Amino acid sequence: MQYLIVKYLVTAGVVVLVSELAKRSDRLGGLIAALPLVTVLTLIWLYVEQQPASKIGNHAYYTFWYVLPTLPM
């Protein structure tokens, strides 16, 4: 249970950090928000939770293919 709380706090902290940076600098906030933060955090959490490499690889693979159609947005 404690691990889950830490996981939520770290993830929420990243969101707060991005929003605070965006208040101070539009460019920096936009740059940080445009980075694939959710994907990187997901891959980190999967690794920390000792998921098999195939699961982590599949997640990265499908994320790549699902990002392509959304790029024009």
Secondary structure, 3 states (H helix, E strand, C coil): CHHHHHHHHHHHHHHHHHHHHHHHCHHHHHHHHHCCHHHHHHHHHHHHCCCCHHHHHHHHHHHHHHHHHHCCC
